[in-house]
C-alpha cells in the first residue's frame, strides 16, 4: 500500500485518508474517490489530498477483517458467538448468550505478532459474559494489508475463540445462621441474581443452624445440580464448620482459601460428582469478588482445581467492598 499526498487530479480510485469538510458536502475518511468526488474537491479549492492506494496483492481493510474474523471463529453458532459485518476494517465478536470466554492465548499472541496493522483485542480468558457482550474486536489499522499477511494471521489463530455455555440448570443455596448474624433474605436475592446471570435457577434456599452435623445433612439433601454454602460465621480453617460438613456428608474439599481479595475465604469441592462451593462472606454483596470467578467457571462445566485457584492471584486484587467488616487498610473482625 502506498500512502501520502497526491494531486487531486491523480486520486481517482484512491482511499481518502482524512475526512474533508467542504461547503456543501463532507467526504469521509476511507472513501474511495471517484470522478464526482474529485470535482467536488476542486470546486472546494482543494488541490492535494492524502490518500492510500492499494498495491497488487493488498486486501482492503474490511475485506481483510472479514477473512480474519471467519478464521478466528469459523462456526460462530457452534461456539456461542456472533460476528458483526465488517466496517471500517473492524469486526466485533459478540456473545450470543451467558457463559465464560475461552481463548487460545498463545495463538492470539501469535496472531498479533504477524503484522502490526492486523490486531485483535479480547476480554480476559474465562471472562463471564452476558448476551450481547463484546468478546473481541478485530481491527485492521491501515486501509489495506498484504493478503499474504492476512493468510498468515488466519493460520496462526484459527478457531481461537469460543464461549462456554452454562452446563447446569439448577443450584441449591444453603445458608447457616448464627445468633445476631446476617439472615437469609439478602443472600437469597444477591446470589439468586448471580445464578440468573448464568441462566441457572436457584432450586431451593435452605437455612440451617451453624452446626457441622446440621449442615452436613442439608448438603446431603440438597436438590440442585450445584450446591452453594454461605455461612453465617466466616470459615477460618479447612476443619471449620462448612468444609468439615462437606467431608462429613461424604464429599471432598479440593481447596480452601484463594489468593483473590475480596474472596479469600472460599472453598471448592464436590459431593458425588456435584460441585460444591463454599462462598465467602463478600458474596452477600453484588460487587465482583473471587467467588464470581469460581462460580462462573464451575457453572460452565469447568473443574476448578487448587492449581487453577492459585493462578488467580495475579490480577486478583479486586475493588474493595465498602461494607466489608475488615477493610484492607483498617481494623476489625475477620471476614
C-alpha positions in Angstrom: 0.0 0.0 0.0 1.2 3.5 -0.9 0.3 6.3 1.5 0.7 10.0 1.2 -0.3 13.3 -0.6 -1.0 13.3 -4.3 -2.7 15.9 -6.6 -6.5 15.7 -6.7 -6.3 15.0 -10.4 -4.4 11.7 -9.8 -6.6 10.5 -6.9 -9.4 8.6 -8.7 -9.7 5.1 -7.1 -7.6 6.0 -4.1 -8.9 5.9 -0.5 -9.2 9.2 1.3 -7.0 9.2 4.4 -8.7 12.0 6.3 -12.2 13.4 6.2 -12.6 16.7 4.4 -15.5 19.1 5.1 -16.5 21.1 2.0 -19.1 23.8 1.8 -21.9 21.5 0.7 -20.6 18.0 1.4 -18.4 16.1 3.8 -16.1 13.4 2.3 -15.4 10.8 4.9 -12.2 9.0 5.8 -11.8 5.8 3.8 -14.0 6.9 0.9 -12.9 5.5 -2.4 -12.6 8.6 -4.5 -14.5 8.8 -7.8 -14.7 11.4 -10.5 -17.6 13.3 -8.9 -15.6 13.5 -5.6 -12.6 14.9 -7.4 -14.9 17.6 -9.0 -16.2 18.4 -5.5 -12.7 18.8 -4.2 -11.6 21.0 -7.0 -14.7 23.2 -6.6 -13.9 23.5 -2.9 -10.4 24.7 -3.7 -8.6 21.5 -2.7 -5.7 20.7 -5.0 -4.0 17.9 -3.0 -5.3 15.1 -0.8 -3.7 12.5 1.4 -4.7 9.0 0.2 -4.0 5.3 0.4 -3.5 3.4 -2.8 -3.6 -0.4 -2.8 -0.9 -2.4 -4.5 -1.4 -5.7 -6.2 -1.8 -8.4 -3.5 -3.3 -5.9 -1.0 -6.6 -6.5 0.7 -9.0 -3.7 1.6 -9.3 -3.3 5.4 -12.8 -4.5 5.7 -12.3 -7.5 3.4 -9.2 -8.4 5.4 -11.1 -8.0 8.7 -13.9 -10.3 7.5 -11.5 -13.0 6.5 -9.6 -12.8 9.8 -12.8 -13.0 11.8 -14.0 -16.0 9.9 -10.7 -17.8 10.6 -10.8 -16.9 14.3 -14.4 -18.1 14.6 -15.1 -20.5 11.7 -18.6 -21.6 13.0 -19.9 -18.8 15.3 -23.2 -20.5 16.2 -21.4 -23.7 17.3 -19.3 -21.8 19.8 -21.9 -19.4 21.1 -20.7 -16.3 19.3 -21.8 -13.9 16.6 -19.7 -11.8 14.1 -20.8 -8.4 13.1 -20.5 -7.3 9.5 -17.1 -5.7 8.7 -17.0 -1.9 8.8 -14.0 0.4 8.6 -11.7 -2.5 9.0 -13.4 -3.8 12.1 -15.4 -6.9 13.1 -16.7 -7.4 16.6 -17.2 -10.8 18.2 -20.3 -10.9 20.4 -21.6 -13.4 22.9 -24.9 -15.0 21.9 -25.7 -16.0 25.5 -24.4 -16.2 29.0 -21.2 -18.1 29.6 -17.4 -17.7 30.0 -14.9 -17.0 27.2 -12.3 -19.5 26.4 -9.3 -18.2 24.4 -6.2 -19.9 22.9 -4.0 -17.2 24.3 -0.8 -18.4 22.6 -2.5 -18.5 19.2 -3.9 -15.0 19.7 -0.5 -13.6 20.7 0.9 -15.2 17.6 -1.9 -13.6 15.5 -0.9 -10.2 16.9 2.8 -10.7 16.0 2.2 -11.4 12.3 1.7 -7.7 11.2 1.3 -4.6 13.4 -1.6 -3.5 11.2 -3.5 -6.7 12.0 -4.9 -6.8 15.5 -7.3 -8.5 17.9 -8.2 -7.2 21.4 -10.2 -9.6 23.7 -11.6 -9.8 27.1 -9.6 -12.0 29.5 -9.7 -15.8 29.3 -12.6 -17.1 31.5 -14.4 -13.7 31.5 -18.1 -14.1 32.3 -20.3 -12.8 29.5 -23.9 -11.7 29.2 -25.9 -12.0 26.0 -24.7 -9.3 23.6 -21.4 -8.7 25.4 -18.4 -8.0 23.2 -15.8 -10.8 23.5 -13.3 -9.4 21.0 -12.8 -6.8 18.3 -10.7 -7.5 15.2 -9.2 -4.3 13.7 -7.1 -3.8 10.6 -5.5 -0.5 11.4 -4.3 0.6 8.0 -6.6 1.0 4.9 -5.1 -2.2 3.4 -2.8 -5.0 4.3 -0.9 -7.6 2.2 -3.1 -10.7 1.5 -0.1 -12.9 2.4 -0.1 -11.4 5.9 -3.8 -12.0 6.3 -3.4 -15.6 5.4 -0.5 -16.0 7.9 -2.6 -14.4 10.7 -5.6 -16.7 9.8 -3.5 -19.8 10.1 -1.9 -18.6 13.4 -5.2 -18.5 15.3 -7.8 -20.5 13.5 -10.7 -21.3 15.9 -9.0 -19.5 18.8 -12.2 -18.1 20.4 -15.3 -19.7 21.9 -17.9 -19.2 24.6 -18.5 -22.0 27.0 -22.2 -22.0 27.9 -23.6 -23.0 31.4 -23.5 -26.7 32.0 -26.0 -26.8 34.9 -29.7 -25.7 35.2 -30.3 -25.7 39.0 -28.4 -24.9 42.2 -29.1 -25.2 45.9 -28.1 -22.4 48.3 -27.6 -23.4 51.9 -27.2 -20.6 54.5 -26.1 -21.2 58.0 -27.5 -18.9 60.7 -25.8 -17.6 63.9 -27.4 -15.5 66.7 -27.2 -11.9 65.7 -25.7 -12.7 62.3 -26.9 -12.0 58.8 -30.1 -13.5 57.6 -31.1 -15.4 54.5 -33.1 -12.8 52.5 -30.2 -10.7 51.1 -28.1 -13.8 50.4 -31.0 -15.3 48.5 -31.5 -12.2 46.4 -27.9 -11.4 45.6 -26.8 -15.0 44.9 -30.0 -15.6 43.0 -29.1 -12.7 40.7 -25.6 -14.2 40.2 -27.2 -17.6 39.2 -29.7 -15.9 37.0 -26.9 -14.2 35.1 -25.6 -17.7 34.4 -29.0 -18.9 33.3 -29.2 -21.2 36.4 -32.3 -21.4 38.6 -32.0 -21.4 42.4 -33.9 -24.6 43.0 -34.0 -24.0 46.8 -32.6 -21.8 49.5 -32.3 -23.7 52.9 -31.4 -22.2 56.3 -29.8 -24.3 59.0 -28.0 -23.7 62.2 -24.3 -23.1 62.0 -23.5 -26.6 63.1 -21.4 -29.2 61.3 -23.9 -32.1 61.6 -26.9 -29.9 60.6 -25.0 -28.5 57.6 -23.8 -32.0 56.5 -27.3 -33.2 56.5 -28.5 -30.2 54.4 -25.7 -30.8 51.9 -26.7 -34.4 51.5 -30.3 -33.5 51.0 -29.7 -30.6 48.5 -31.6 -31.0 45.3 -29.7 -28.7 43.0 -27.1 -29.8 40.4 -24.7 -27.4 42.1 -24.5 -26.8 45.9 -23.6 -23.4 47.3 -22.9 -22.9 51.0 -22.9 -19.5 52.7 -22.1 -19.5 56.4 -23.3 -17.0 59.0 -19.8 -17.0 60.5 -16.7 -16.8 58.4 -14.9 -20.0 57.5 -11.4 -19.7 59.0 -9.9 -23.2 58.5 -10.3 -26.3 56.4 -11.6 -28.0 59.6 -14.1 -25.2 60.3 -17.9 -26.0 60.1 -18.6 -25.8 56.4 -15.6 -27.7 54.9 -15.9 -30.3 57.6 -19.6 -30.6 57.0 -18.9 -31.3 53.3 -16.5 -34.1 54.2 -18.9 -35.5 56.8 -21.6 -35.6 54.1 -19.3 -37.8 52.0 -17.8 -35.1 49.8 -14.3 -33.8 49.2 -12.7 -30.4 49.6 -10.4 -29.6 46.6 -9.1 -26.3 48.1 -9.8 -23.9 50.9 -8.6 -20.3 50.6 -7.9 -18.3 47.4 -5.4 -15.5 46.5 -8.2 -13.2 45.4 -9.3 -10.3 47.5 -12.2 -9.9 48.3 -12.9 -13.6 48.3 -10.1 -15.2 50.3 -12.3 -17.4 52.5 -13.7 -19.6 49.7 -13.6 -23.4 49.4 -14.4 -25.6 46.5 -15.1 -29.4 46.3 -17.6 -31.9 45.2 -20.2 -34.4 46.5 -20.7 -37.5 44.4 -19.8 -35.6 41.2 -21.8 -32.5 42.1 -19.8 -29.3 42.5 -19.9 -27.7 46.0 -18.7 -24.1 46.5 -18.3 -22.6 50.0 -18.9 -18.9 49.4 -17.0 -16.2 51.3 -19.0 -13.6 53.2 -18.3 -11.0 50.5 -20.7 -13.0 48.3 -23.5 -11.2 50.1 -22.5 -8.1 48.2 -23.2 -7.8 44.4 -19.7 -6.4 43.9 -17.2 -8.6 42.0 -15.3 -10.9 44.2 -13.3 -14.1 43.9 -16.3 -16.3 44.3 -17.7 -14.9 41.0 -14.6 -16.2 39.1 -15.0 -19.7 40.6 -18.8 -19.8 40.3 -18.8 -18.8 36.6 -16.2 -21.5 35.7 -17.9 -24.2 37.6 -21.3 -23.2 36.2 -19.9 -23.6 32.7 -18.6 -27.1 33.4 -15.0 -26.5 34.2 -13.4 -28.4 37.1 -11.7 -25.7 39.2 -8.6 -27.2 40.8 -6.3 -25.9 43.5 -3.8 -25.1 40.8 -6.4 -23.0 39.0 -7.2 -21.0 42.1 -3.6 -20.5 42.9 -3.1 -18.9 39.4 -5.9 -16.4 40.1 -3.7 -14.3 42.4 -2.1 -12.4 39.6 -4.8 -9.8 38.8 -6.7 -11.0 41.8 -6.6 -7.7 43.8 -10.2 -6.5 43.1 -12.0 -3.4 44.1 -12.7 -3.1 47.9 -16.3 -3.7 49.0 -17.3 -0.6 51.1 -19.4 -2.7 53.6 -16.7 -5.2 54.3 -16.2 -5.8 58.1 -12.4 -5.7 57.8 -11.2 -3.3 55.1 -7.7 -3.8 53.8 -6.5 -0.6 55.4 -8.4 -0.8 58.6 -9.0 -2.9 61.7 -11.9 -5.1 62.8 -13.2 -8.6 62.8 -12.1 -11.0 60.1 -14.4 -11.6 57.1 
